[in-house]
Amino acid sequence: MRLAERCGLPELARAKVQLKDAVNGAGAAVGAKVMSLVAGMLAGADSIDDTDVLRHGAMAKAFRGRCHVGGA
């Protein structure tokens, strides 16, 4: 993720990707969405359907149980 940020991937995505006719907010925060896809790939996603590894409930799976999710 740090390498993608240092290389300017979010800025490049914002400059090159434009969804002008999107009415549901799909065109908003393009840089953040691209970075989310990169994070999903780093967590093991190999298709768009696999990006559910980014969901809040899957954090322990994505980080192999090394992070504490939840209260107490």
C-alpha angles and dihedrals in degrees: 000000000000091000091051090050093047091050090054098245095151092051092046091051091050090050097046107030117072125165099186098169097048109122098180101061094267090132095054124102095007093169093054092047092052090049089051089055090050090050090050091052090050089052091053106272112146097173137030089258090058093060088092084093084085094063116115093246092054097056094102090051093047092050095036095246094303096121128065114233121188137018135313 
